[in-house]
Amino acid sequence: QDDKVDEVDREELATLMREKHYDQEYSEEELAILKRGAGFFKDVKENPNLSHLQSRDPLVSLRTVHLDDDSIASGIAQATIDTSLDEAAAYEYLKTTREGMRTHLEKGGIEKFVRYINDHSQYYVQSRDLKIPGFGPREWRSRLIWRREGSDRIVIVYEDTKDLDNEMVMKSSHALASARSVWAFERLPSLCGIPQTRVSFAFRVDIAIRLPKFAMDIQARSYTKNLTSMRKKFDKSLEVDKARRAELVPKIE
């Protein structure tokens, strides 16, 4: 039942992104956030110091950079998703799904708060146990904005925010972390009739703990969990293999 409810909510948002994006009006503040996000994405993607890091999912590529004994890691992850541009973007942007809450708790999440600002912007607060002995939970406070750029691209920008500080006092046991990330969704040619989307996720995370490189690499791998969850959610490898076999049969005969 939860999956059906999530699917309805996701399809409603995907339809908005696909058919009603022309109705979205962005404030000067929102446009500034989007512009900063575009610059950040370009800087991370073109950083010559990025090096390959084996992710936990062999179908998700990951390149990162981190200085030893530093609290900041940045990088970019990428994968091809077996679904439409709009479905993939809606999956990432929608933070109130039952599935999302389950996986948040399963992956060390403690609390989660979402407040909609308008159809293309929302506040998102989450806290997580990093499972590092001697250190308490970290809390992130973000503002998210999505925007469609032409027919074949959607971006989602995450940026730190202090807008909620006066009304949401952080627990004394938590420490404030910082994160900036940009998700870029790009339509690819379909494969055996199945829509394909390239998803790129650029990030810069400061967990307010200085760690050696090997320990930060572990954290960096964990940042790709959302992308892996998305890939597995829409995985149609069996359908693609079946279609390819069907195409080969006439050729063999």
N, C-alpha and C positions, 0 to 999 in steps of 0.2 A: 504493500500500500504506500509506504514512504517513497519508493522509487517512482511510482505513478505520479504522486504529488510533485516530486522534484522535476519530473519530466515535463509536466504541465507548466510549472513556473519557468523552467529553462526555455521551453518553446515560446512562451509569451515574450520573454526578453529577447530571444533570437529574432522573433518577428519584428519587434521594435527596432532592433539594430539593422535589420534587413529592409524593412518597408517604411519605417517612420523616422529614420535618422535625419531626413531633411527638415523635420519639425523641430529638431533640437537647436536651441539658442544658447550659446556659450558666453558667459560674462567675461569681462576683461581679465578678472582674476583666474578664471578657469583656462582661458587661452594662454595666460602666462605660465600656468602649471604645465599645460601641454607642450609649450615651447621649451621649457626647461627639460621636460621629459625627452623630447626629441634630441636635444643636444646631448643629454646624458647617454641615451641609447647609442648615438653615433660615437661618442668618446669611448665607451666601453667596448663596442664592437671593433673599433680600430686600434685599441690599445696594443702596442707591439710587445708588451711584457706578458700578455696572456699565455698560459701554457696548458696543455691538455691534462685533464684530471679524469681518471676513470670514474664514471658515475655508477650508481647502483643498478641502473637500467641500461643494458647494452644498446638500446635503441634511442637513448638520450645522450647527445654529445654535450660535453661540459669543458669549458676553458676558464681558468681562474687566475687571479694574481693576489698574493698575500705576502707581506713582509713578516719575517720571523719576529715573534714576541710583539705582535700588534693585535688590536681588537677588530680591525676592519678587513673584510674580504670582499672582493668584487669579481664579477665574471659574467659569462653568458652561456646559457644552455639552449639547446635547440632539438626539436623533434618534428617528425611528420605525423599528423593526426588524421585518422580515417573518418573525417566528418567535414561538414561544411564550415566555412569561415565563421558564420554567425553562431552556429552551435558551439564551436570551440570557444569563441569569445564569451558567450553567455555562461558557459561552464565555469570559466575562471572568475568572471565578475560577480556572479551570484553567490553571496556569502551566507544565505539563510536556508540552504537546503538541509534536509535531514542527513543525507550522505556526508555533507561537509562537516556537520557537527560531530558525527561519529568518527570520521577520520581525524578531526582536530583533537579529540580526546585520545584517540589511539596513538597519535604521534607526539604526545607530551603536552598537548594543549590543556590549559586550565580554564580560562574564561574567554568569552567571545562576545563582542557587542557590535551591532550594525545599526546605523541610522541613515535613512535615505534623505538626501538633500533635494534631488530632483531626479528625472528619468535617466540622467547620465552621470550622476555624481552621488557619492555616499561616504560616510565616515565608517572606518573599520578599526576596532580596537581588539587586540588579542594578547594574551599572555601565555608563555610557554615555559616549561621546565626543561632546560637545556641538558639536564642530567650530567652536569659537571660538578663533582664533589666540592662542597664548600661555597658554592655560589647559588643564590636564590633565583627565582623565576625572572625572566625578562619580559617587558611589556612594550608593544609597538602600538603607536597611535597614528593612523594614516587617513589620508583623504584619497579616494579613488575617482578617476574620471575616465570614461571611455569616449572614443570618437571614431567615426568612420571616415576613412580617407580614400574617397573614390569607391569604385565597385569591388576592389580586390584586396582591401586592407583595412584592418581595425586595430587601434592601439588602446591599451589600458595603462594609465600612469598611476603609480602609487607614490605619494609624497608625505613626509612627516607633517603632522599638524599639531598646533597647540589650541585649536578652536574649542576643544572639550575640557581643557584643564580646569576651568572655574567650576564646572558642574560635576566632573568626575575626578575625584581625588584618588591618586594611585596608592595602593596598599603599601605600607611601610616595608613589607617583605619583598616587594618587587623593585627592580631597577629598570629605568627607562632605557630602551635600546633604540636604535635609529636604523631606518631602511629607506632606500629609494629603489624602485624597480619599474621597469617598463616591459610590458608584454606586447609583442607585435604579431599579428595574425595575418598571413598572406595566402591568398587563394592559389592553389596549384592545379595543373590539369588533372582531371579525374583519372582514376586507375581502375580499369575493368568496370566502369560505371559507378565507382564509389568516389564521392568527393574527397579531396585531399587538401589539407591546410598545413602550411609550414608555420610552426610556432617558435618564436625566439623570445627568450626571457633574460633580460639584462638586469643585474642586481648589484647593489652595494650595501652591505650590512655591517653595522657596528654593534656588536653584542656587549660592549662595555666590559669586556674581559680580555686581557692580553694573553694570547695563547701562542705556543710554538706552531710552526707551519703544519706539522702532521695532525695536530688537534684541530686546527682551523679547517684543514681539508675535510675532516669528518663533518664539521658543521656545514661546509660548502656543499657537500654531497646531499645533506638533508634539505637544502633549499630547493632541490629539483623534485621533491616529492609531489608537489602539485602537478608538475608537468608529466611525471610518470603516471599519476592517478588519471589524468586526462587521457593519456595515450591508451592506457588499459581500458578505460571506460568505453572508448569508441573503437577499440581494436577490431578490425575485420579481416585479419590475416587469413582465416579459414575461407571466407567468401572470395577473397582475391585469389587464393590458391585454386579454389574450385573453378573460378571463371577462367583462369589461365589454362587449367587442364582441359576445359571444354573447348578452348580456342585451339589447343594442340591436336585434338582428336581428328578433325577434318584434314589437317596437314599430314598426319601420319597415314591416314587412309588413302 
